Amino acid sequence: MSPLAAETPDPLEQDYHTVFRSEAGERVLRHLMSKSFIWEPTQDKGFTAMDMANKEGQRMVVLGILGMIGKKMEKPTTYADEAGVQEQDYADA
């Protein structure tokens, strides 16, 4: 990669930062993390290969977002931290 290419910001990466580094984006990202097996095993006794593939696919989408914005995963200490929102905020989701 040329030095010039390294200096030119990627517009898509900038969009990810704009969306997921905002206050609302952080809330959405925490919600996605709580629903996409980031903190849970994707394989366990009784899971089929399809179950595991489905869970890994969901997990990889969120890991891709985290990687794009350069955010480290920090495990929440409570459910409220994990969800990042009050339960009623997503009751209709």
N, CA, C and O of each residue as an XYZ file, in Angstrom:
372
protein
N       0.848     -1.175      0.000
C       0.000      0.000      0.000
C       0.892      1.237      0.000
O       1.895      1.295      0.711
N       0.517      2.209     -0.798
C       1.315      3.424     -0.878
C       1.049      4.316      0.329
O      -0.023      4.235      0.929
N       2.018      5.172      0.694
C       1.818      6.086      1.828
C       0.612      6.997      1.636
O      -0.049      7.350      2.613
N       0.311      7.384      0.399
C      -0.830      8.244      0.133
C      -2.135      7.531      0.460
O      -3.052      8.133      1.019
N      -2.221      6.242      0.112
C      -3.431      5.470      0.385
C      -3.680      5.357      1.883
O      -4.831      5.358      2.318
N      -2.625      5.259      2.670
C      -2.778      5.142      4.119
C      -3.315      6.432      4.730
O      -3.954      6.403      5.781
N      -3.055      7.565      4.074
C      -3.497      8.856      4.590
C      -4.930      9.179      4.194
O      -5.583      9.983      4.860
N      -5.427      8.577      3.140
C      -6.773      8.852      2.661
C      -7.776      8.023      3.451
O      -7.770      6.795      3.362
N      -8.634      8.681      4.222
C      -9.602      7.918      5.012
C     -10.636      7.220      4.121
O     -11.064      7.762      3.102
N     -11.014      6.047      4.516
C     -12.025      5.275      3.804
C     -13.400      5.855      4.154
O     -13.749      5.923      5.333
N     -14.187      6.275      3.155
C     -15.501      6.856      3.447
C     -16.423      5.904      4.205
O     -17.176      6.337      5.077
N     -16.370      4.610      3.879
C     -17.221      3.650      4.580
C     -16.820      3.546      6.052
O     -17.678      3.493      6.932
N     -15.517      3.517      6.310
C     -15.042      3.474      7.688
C     -15.470      4.729      8.444
O     -15.848      4.651      9.613
N     -15.411      5.880      7.786
C     -15.875      7.118      8.411
C     -17.360      7.034      8.734
O     -17.794      7.498      9.788
N     -18.143      6.443      7.831
C     -19.579      6.278      8.079
C     -19.830      5.400      9.302
O     -20.681      5.715     10.134
N     -19.086      4.298      9.410
C     -19.230      3.429     10.581
C     -18.926      4.202     11.856
O     -19.653      4.086     12.843
N     -17.856      4.988     11.841
C     -17.504      5.787     13.018
C     -18.605      6.781     13.349
O     -18.975      6.936     14.513
N     -19.129      7.453     12.336
C     -20.190      8.433     12.549
C     -21.411      7.783     13.191
O     -21.985      8.318     14.139
N     -21.799      6.631     12.668
C     -22.998      5.949     13.160
C     -22.784      5.336     14.541
O     -23.568      5.586     15.457
N     -21.737      4.540     14.696
C     -21.594      3.737     15.909
C     -20.821      4.419     17.029
O     -20.745      3.876     18.132
N     -20.252      5.578     16.784
C     -19.589      6.319     17.861
C     -20.490      7.428     18.411
O     -20.103      8.139     19.339
N     -21.675      7.574     17.850
C     -22.637      8.529     18.402
C     -23.285      7.908     19.642
O     -23.158      6.706     19.877
N     -23.967      8.715     20.416
C     -24.630      8.208     21.623
C     -25.665      7.143     21.254
O     -25.715      6.080     21.874
N     -26.486      7.428     20.250
C     -27.495      6.455     19.820
C     -26.831      5.209     19.239
O     -27.275      4.089     19.495
N     -25.774      5.403     18.462
C     -25.067      4.273     17.870
C     -24.443      3.371     18.914
O     -24.449      2.150     18.761
N     -23.900      3.958     19.982
C     -23.336      3.164     21.084
C     -24.428      2.309     21.728
O     -24.199      1.146     22.059
N     -25.627      2.897     21.904
C     -26.736      2.132     22.488
C     -27.129      0.977     21.585
O     -27.337     -0.143     22.053
N     -27.230      1.250     20.290
C     -27.589      0.202     19.333
C     -26.524     -0.886     19.317
O     -26.851     -2.073     19.283
N     -25.269     -0.498     19.339
C     -24.180     -1.471     19.323
C     -24.209     -2.348     20.575
O     -24.020     -3.561     20.482
N     -24.442     -1.753     21.735
C     -24.554     -2.566     22.961
C     -25.731     -3.527     22.862
O     -25.644     -4.667     23.317
N     -26.832     -3.069     22.269
C     -27.989     -3.945     22.090
C     -27.638     -5.101     21.153
O     -27.956     -6.255     21.439
N     -26.985     -4.790     20.039
C     -26.569     -5.843     19.104
C     -25.631     -6.838     19.777
O     -25.740     -8.044     19.554
N     -24.713     -6.339     20.596
C     -23.783     -7.220     21.292
C     -24.530     -8.141     22.255
O     -24.158     -9.303     22.422
N     -25.577     -7.623     22.885
C     -26.320     -8.440     23.849
C     -27.155     -9.515     23.161
O     -27.504    -10.518     23.784
N     -27.478     -9.316     21.883
C     -28.339    -10.251     21.156
C     -27.594    -11.159     20.183
O     -28.214    -12.020     19.559
N     -26.288    -10.991     20.039
C     -25.588    -11.710     18.976
C     -24.475    -12.631     19.474
O     -23.484    -12.848     18.776
N     -24.639    -13.160     20.659
C     -23.756    -14.213     21.170
C     -22.312    -13.775     21.339
O     -21.399    -14.593     21.232
N     -22.098    -12.489     21.603
C     -20.745    -12.013     21.854
C     -20.222    -12.592     23.158
O     -19.050    -12.956     23.248
N     -21.066    -12.679     24.156
C     -20.639    -13.126     25.488
C     -21.113    -14.539     25.813
O     -20.942    -14.998     26.942
N     -21.702    -15.231     24.851
C     -22.219    -16.583     25.087
C     -21.517    -17.571     24.158
O     -21.045    -17.192     23.086
N     -21.448    -18.820     24.563
C     -20.852    -19.817     23.661
C     -21.755    -20.034     22.449
O     -22.980    -19.990     22.558
N     -21.145    -20.266     21.312
C     -21.931    -20.543     20.110
C     -22.055    -22.041     19.868
O     -22.769    -22.478     18.966
N     -21.361    -22.814     20.674
C     -21.507    -24.259     20.577
C     -21.637    -24.835     21.978
O     -20.982    -24.388     22.919
N     -22.477    -25.812     22.088
C     -22.738    -26.433     23.378
C     -23.412    -27.773     23.111
O     -23.860    -28.055     21.999
N     -23.469    -28.573     24.135
C     -24.133    -29.867     24.009
C     -25.583    -29.630     23.570
O     -26.281    -28.793     24.141
N     -26.011    -30.349     22.586
C     -27.384    -30.225     22.104
C     -27.554    -29.250     20.947
O     -28.610    -29.233     20.313
N     -26.548    -28.444     20.659
C     -26.623    -27.532     19.519
C     -26.311    -28.316     18.256
O     -25.425    -29.171     18.253
N     -27.030    -28.030     17.196
C     -26.715    -28.645     15.907
C     -25.685    -27.783     15.188
O     -25.391    -26.664     15.609
N     -25.145    -28.316     14.108
C     -24.200    -27.546     13.299
C     -24.873    -26.289     12.751
O     -24.231    -25.245     12.640
N     -26.139    -26.376     12.412
C     -26.881    -25.211     11.910
C     -27.041    -24.156     13.006
O     -26.920    -22.961     12.737
N     -27.313    -24.597     14.248
C     -27.411    -23.654     15.366
C     -26.107    -22.887     15.520
O     -26.096    -21.663     15.643
N     -25.014    -23.629     15.509
C     -23.706    -23.017     15.687
C     -23.387    -22.056     14.541
O     -22.899    -20.951     14.779
N     -23.657    -22.463     13.315
C     -23.381    -21.603     12.165
C     -24.221    -20.327     12.226
O     -23.721    -19.247     11.910
N     -25.464    -20.433     12.621
C     -26.341    -19.273     12.742
C     -25.808    -18.307     13.798
O     -25.712    -17.104     13.553
N     -25.464    -18.830     14.958
C     -24.958    -17.985     16.045
C     -23.617    -17.350     15.673
O     -23.390    -16.174     15.958
N     -22.738    -18.111     15.046
C     -21.446    -17.569     14.625
C     -21.625    -16.477     13.579
O     -20.897    -15.484     13.583
N     -22.589    -16.656     12.685
C     -22.858    -15.635     11.678
C     -23.311    -14.330     12.313
O     -22.847    -13.256     11.932
N     -24.213    -14.420     13.279
C     -24.674    -13.219     13.988
C     -23.513    -12.558     14.726
O     -23.358    -11.337     14.711
N     -22.720    -13.379     15.357
C     -21.575    -12.884     16.132
C     -20.562    -12.168     15.228
O     -20.024    -11.124     15.594
N     -20.310    -12.742     14.043
C     -19.314    -12.171     13.134
C     -19.732    -10.799     12.601
O     -18.876     -9.951     12.347
N     -21.039    -10.570     12.429
C     -21.505     -9.259     11.978
C     -21.121     -8.193     13.000
O     -20.590     -7.144     12.636
N     -21.389     -8.459     14.272
C     -21.080     -7.480     15.318
C     -19.574     -7.341     15.499
O     -19.083     -6.232     15.706
N     -18.832     -8.441     15.426
C     -17.378     -8.344     15.518
C     -16.814     -7.516     14.366
O     -15.829     -6.798     14.540
N     -17.436     -7.613     13.186
C     -17.014     -6.810     12.051
C     -17.231     -5.316     12.291
O     -16.390     -4.494     11.930
N     -18.355     -4.976     12.897
C     -18.627     -3.571     13.233
C     -17.603     -3.084     14.251
O     -17.029     -2.007     14.096
N     -17.377     -3.879     15.289
C     -16.403     -3.494     16.317
C     -15.017     -3.287     15.706
O     -14.310     -2.343     16.059
N     -14.638     -4.168     14.795
C     -13.342     -4.038     14.140
C     -13.263     -2.797     13.266
O     -12.233     -2.124     13.225
N     -14.340     -2.499     12.574
C     -14.360     -1.351     11.674
C     -14.201     -0.038     12.444
O     -13.560      0.891     11.955
N     -14.775      0.043     13.635
C     -14.680      1.292     14.402
C     -13.535      1.268     15.406
O     -13.312      2.240     16.127
N     -12.800      0.138     15.449
C     -11.639      0.051     16.338
C     -12.001      0.007     17.804
O     -11.245      0.488     18.649
N     -13.142     -0.559     18.113
C     -13.590     -0.625     19.500
C     -13.238     -1.981     20.094
O     -13.473     -3.022     19.480
N     -12.671     -1.954     21.295
C     -12.358     -3.194     21.997
C     -13.613     -3.691     22.696
O     -14.444     -2.909     23.157
N     -13.728     -5.009     22.764
C     -14.856     -5.588     23.484
C     -14.547     -5.569     24.971
O     -13.518     -6.080     25.414
N     -15.436     -4.982     25.719
C     -15.314     -4.993     27.168
C     -16.589     -5.594     27.720
O     -17.682     -5.062     27.525
N     -16.433     -6.709     28.410
C     -17.612     -7.394     28.913
C     -18.308     -6.542     29.961
O     -17.667     -6.062     30.897
N     -19.615     -6.350     29.813
C     -20.360     -5.568     30.799
C     -20.428     -6.299     32.129
O     -20.352     -7.526     32.188
N     -20.571     -5.530     33.180
C     -20.618     -6.125     34.516
C     -22.036     -6.454     34.947
O     -22.227     -7.285     35.835
N     -23.030     -5.827     34.345
C     -24.423     -6.103     34.691
C     -25.241     -6.215     33.422
O     -24.793     -5.821     32.345
N     -26.448     -6.755     33.552
C     -27.329     -6.848     32.393
C     -27.653     -5.465     31.849
O     -27.702     -5.267     30.635
N     -27.875     -4.509     32.743
C     -28.195     -3.150     32.293
C     -27.044     -2.585     31.476
O     -27.275     -1.897     30.481
N     -25.796     -2.866     31.881
C     -24.646     -2.417     31.105
C     -24.607     -3.122     29.752
O     -24.298     -2.509     28.730
N     -24.926     -4.421     29.759
C     -24.875     -5.207     28.535
C     -25.906     -4.709     27.536
O     -25.597     -4.515     26.361
N     -27.114     -4.505     27.997
C     -28.171     -4.053     27.101
C     -27.958     -2.596     26.715
O     -28.272     -2.192     25.595
N     -27.425     -1.814     27.639
C     -27.160     -0.415     27.353
C     -28.399      0.444     27.321
O     -28.328      1.647     27.071
N     -29.520     -0.167     27.571
C     -30.788      0.556     27.537
C     -31.718     -0.076     28.549
O     -31.472     -1.179     29.038
N     -32.762      0.617     28.848
C     -33.800      0.032     29.679
C     -34.588     -0.952     28.818
O     -34.734     -0.741     27.614
N     -35.092     -2.016     29.421
C     -35.795     -3.021     28.642
C     -36.970     -2.441     27.873
O     -37.235     -2.873     26.751
N     -37.683     -1.471     28.444
C     -38.843     -0.915     27.755
C     -38.443     -0.174     26.488
O     -39.280      0.008     25.604
N     -37.182      0.264     26.368
C     -36.741      0.961     25.169
C     -36.818      0.074     23.927
O     -37.000      0.572     22.816
N     -36.681     -1.236     24.115
C     -36.715     -2.145     22.982
C     -37.835     -3.161     23.096
O     -37.784     -4.219     22.470
N     -38.843     -2.846     23.886
C     -39.943     -3.784     24.078
C     -40.670     -4.081     22.771
O     -41.186     -5.183     22.584
N     -40.714     -3.115     21.877
C     -41.402     -3.301     20.613
C     -40.511     -3.840     19.505
O     -40.984     -4.100     18.399
N     -39.215     -4.010     19.796
C     -38.254     -4.427     18.766
C     -38.424     -5.873     18.397
O     -37.695     -6.383     17.546
